[in-house]
Amino acid sequence: MVKEALTPKVLAVCTSEAKGERKRPVREAELRREGGVASDAHGDDPMRQISLLADESAERVRASLPDIGAGDFAENILTEGVVLHELPVGTRIGIGGAEGVTLEITQIGKECHEGCRIKQLTGDCVMPREGVFAKVVREGKIRPGDGIRVMPAYTAAVLTVSDKASRGEREDTGGPLVKSMLEEAGYEVALSGTLPDERSIIAGKLAEWADHGDIALIVTTGGTGFSPRDVTPEATTDVCERLAPGIPEAMRQASLHVTPRGMLSRSVCGIRGRTLIMNLPGSPKAIRENLEAVLPAIGHGLDMLCGGPADCAAPDAAAL
């Protein structure tokens, strides 16, 4: 009989006041970039802030010791439905949905210290072999039942379009913000640059990056307004083979909840080959509003575009 695949999720969240002892399940825990799990003895090592263990690993010990429970291996997070120790170091894991916590795996297994109370308790501490350690990339709270997803390692590029920034007359604040938000969401930002508001130059750079072969997402910032020099949407349209109007529509809708001037954005989004090209405004405040509105859905779009594991039959994707 083939065992049904389980939906990846958090089974338990556990903390302890001292190192080397089993942890106790809690209703929720706050994960922080500095210090890992709040109110937990671990987390002082910046590369091993969070410990995770798959219930599938614990199950083998539980077969001979049925009383073994969540936290007995000193894990902060007990999971189900994902083989954690087979994921490579550097993999990012999302917990609790697109707006939830992001962890990055930093280590697989560890050396079991002499006199380990966990080994004394269980007879076989699986943490040295199959325990996973991670650092917090995006902060937030987690709870038992939260979904888990392994984030695809899509590669992105960020292009700032600004006459003044390209001449060094103004600091580029938009590009670094876009880069930071993409990296928090699990993207690797491989390329970045700054160009003047020149349509042919912008179009040339977008085409170059899209044809690079391994850039899944290009995000531009700046040049989307009504000024005669604002030509980023035209340059983007010049190189795109297909448009994706729903994305800029969603961004404008998000901005309209903040200010009626949101309707003045001329941002466009389109596809060239297997690369999605998306325009953002130049204002850091507008960048955050716009990108937060669409980033949760972008990953699914890239799955379809790049041939990844998109679940096109999922309820929220039924209309696609």
N, C-alpha and C positions, 0 to 999 in steps of 0.2 A: 504493500500500500504506500503510495507516494504522499508524504506529508505536505499539507497545504502551506504555501508560502505565507509568512506572517507580515503584516504591515509594520515597517520600522517605527518604533516608538520608545519612549522612556517608560520603563517599568517602575523604577524607584529612584528617588533622589535622597542621598544619604550624607550625613555630616558627623564629625567627631571633634571633641575638644582637645585630644592629644594624638600625637603621631603613633603609628604602630599598633593601634587598636581598631577593632571593628567599628563601623559607623552605624548610626541609627537612622532609619527612614524619617524624612520630614515631608510636610505637605508641599513646600516649595522652597526654593533657594535662589538667592540673587548671585549671579555670576558677574565678576568685575574684571576689568583688564589688569588692575593692580590688586593682586592678592587672591585671585581665583574665586572660590566659593566663600561668600561672607559667612562668618561664624564657624569656619572650619579650620582645623590645625594645619592643613596643608595649604599650598598655594604660594609659599614664599619663594619657591624656585620658579622664575618666570617662564621656564620652558616645560614645567610639569605642574601647572596650576590645577588641572582637573584630571582626575583618574576615572576611566570608564572600563566597564567590563560587560561583555555580551552574556546574556542569560544562557545562551547556547554553550558557552564555555563553563559556566558555573554548574550547568546541568549534569556534566560528567562526574563532578565531585558529589553532587546531590544524590546521585544514584546509590552511593554507599553511605552517605551522611544526609539523610532526608531532612534533618532539622536546619541545615544551612539556609540562611535567609539573606535578604538584601542587606548589603553593607558589611557582611561577614568577611569579605575579602578586602575591606577598606576602600571600596570603590565609591566615588561620589555619585556616579550615574550608572545604573544598571539598565541595559537596553535589551530590546527584543527585535528580531527580524533583520539584523544587519551583522555580518561577520566583521567585527571591528578590526581584529588583528591582521586581517588580510588587506586592509587599506594601506596604501603607501604613506610614509611620512610626508607631510605637506598637504594632505587631503583636508578640505574644509567640510564641516558638518553643520547643517542648519537644524536648530531645535525650536519647535513651536511656531513654524510658519515663516513666511517671508520677512515679517517684522520682528522675528524672535532672535534668539541667541545664535551666534556663529562661533564655532570652535575650530582650531587648526591642530591636526595631529602632529605632535612633535617627537614622540618616542613610542616604540612598540616593545613591551616587556621591560623588565628591570631586574637588577640583582637583588635577590631576597636576602635581607640582612640577617645576621646570626641571631638566633633566639626569636625569630619572627612569631609573634603571638597568633597571627592568622594561620600560619602553617601548623602551629601547635593545636589550634582549634580544629582545623579542617583535615589535617594529615597531608594535604596536597594543595599548596597555594598556587593557583593558576595564574596569578598576576605576573610572575616573572616571565611566563611564556606568552600569555594572551591578553594581559592587561594593556590598556592604551592610555597614553598621557597626552594632554592637549593644553593649549593656551587659549585664552579668551580673546577673540577678535572683535566681536560685537557683544556689548553688555546686555543684560536683561534677566528676567526671572524665568525659571523652568519649573515644571510640575510633572508628576506622574501622569502619563497619558499623552503628553506632548508628542507630536509627530517628529520623526527624524528624517532628514534627507541628505544624501551625499551630494555635495554641490559639484557640478561639472566644472572642470578647470578651463573655462573658456578664456581666450586671450583677447584683450581689448586694447584700443589706442585712443588717446585723448588729444584733440586739436583745439587750441585756443585761437580764435580769430579776432584780432584787434590791431589796428594801426599803431596805437600808442604802446601797447605791450610788446609788439614786434620790434619797435625801435628802442625799447628799454626805458621809455618815458613814464611807464606806469607798471606797478607790480601786478603780475598775473595772479589773481586770487581765485578765479573760476576754475582754471585747469587743475590745480592741486586739490580743490574740493571734489571735483568729479572723480579724480584718481582715487582719493581716499574713500569715497562712497562705493566705487566699483570694487575696490579691494576688500572692503568690509563685506560686500555681497559675494565674495568668492572668486572674483575675476583676477586674472594676472594682467596688469597693465604693462605691456611690452614696449609700446611706443608712445611718445608725446612730443608736442612741438607747438610753436607759435608762429602764425602767419599774418600778414597784413590783409586788409579787406579788399582783396583783388580776386575777382571771380575765377579767372583762369588758373591762378596759382592755387587757390583753394581746391578747385576741381581736380587739378593735377595731383595734389597730395592725397586727396581722398581716393582717387583711382589707384595711385601707387600703393597705398596701404591696403586697400581692399583686394588688390591683385597680388598682395604679398604671399598669400596662400594659407596663413595660419592666424589671421586676425578675424575673429568672429563678430566683433562689435567695435564700431568707431563712433565716438561721441564728440561732437563739436560744441563749443561754448562761445557765444558772441556772434554779432552780426545778423540778428534775427528780427530787428525792429524796422522802423519806417524811414530811418536815415538813408539818404541816397547812397551812402557807402555800405549799407547793410545788405550784403549779397550772398550770405552763406546759404540760405534756402535755394537760391538759383544755382549756385555751384553744386549743391547736393543733388538737385534734380538733374543737372547736366550729366552726372555720372551714374545715376541709379537706373536700373532696368525695370524695377517695379516699385511702386509706392506702398507704404503702410500707413494710411491716413489715420487709423484708429489711435496710434500712439500719440501723435501731436494733438489730436482731439482730446484725449484723456488729460494731457498736460495742461491744455488751455482750460479745460473744465476745472481742474484742480486750482489753477491760478485765479479763476473767476470767483472761487469761494473766498479768496483773500482780497482781491481788488478787481474792479471792472476793467482795469487796464490789461488784465490777462488776455482779453480778446485781441489785443494789438500784436501779440506774438505771431510771427509768420513762420515759425519752426515747421520743418517737414521731416519725414522719416522715410527711408527707402532701402531697397535691397540691390546690391551689386554682387553677382555671383552667389557666394555663400557668406556674405558679410552684410550685417545690418548697420546702416548709417543713420544716426539720430542727432538732430540739432537741439541744443539747449540755449536758453538766454545767457547773457554774460553776467548778470547780477548773482552773487553767491546765494542771496535769499531765494531768488526765483529758481536757481539751479536746484537747490534742495527741495523746494516745493514740487518742481516738475519731475525730478528724478525719482523721488520717493513715491510719486503717484504711479509710475510705470515700471519701476525696477522689478517688483515681484512677478510681473507677467513676462518680462523680457526673456528670462531663462527658458520658459516653455517655447517661446517663439524661436529661440536659437536651437533648441532641441530639434524642432521640425526642420529648420533651415539647414542645420549642419548634419542631420541624419542621426541625432542622438536618441535616447530612449524616451521620446515623447509619448505620453498616454493620450492619444487623440480621442479616446472613448470616455475620458473622464467627464463627469457631469458638467464641470465648468468649462469644458472645451468642446461640448457637443455641437456648438454652432460653427466651429472652425472647419 
